[in-house]
Amino acid sequence: MNLEYYSFLFVVFAIPAALLILCIYSIVKFVKRDKTDMRSTRKYLIIMLISGFLFLAIVAFYIFVCWLLTLMVANM
């Protein structure tokens, strides 16, 4: 295969998967955190929210693109 194919696969599958794994990791660390340490609490909460938001934004973009492609094919 060529580099463009692997780059496409990386963008489509690896980046959302990494964000999802980071979000799940942050949730686990947030649950198992030291309740008295506010710095770690804030750090894991911010990482969890940012990675979760980015994951949902990418999934919403993929759904939007699929919807647009469906409309394009239907109007041919």
PENOR-V112630 format. One record per run of one state. SS is the DSSP state (hx for helix, st for strand, lp for the rest). FROM is the first residue (numbers start at 1). LEN is the number of residues. Records with the same first field share a line. If there is no record, write none. Layout:
BEGIN
SS = FROM-LEN + FROM-LEN
END
This chain:
BEGIN
lp = 1-2 + 32-6 + 75-2
hx = 3-29 + 38-37
END
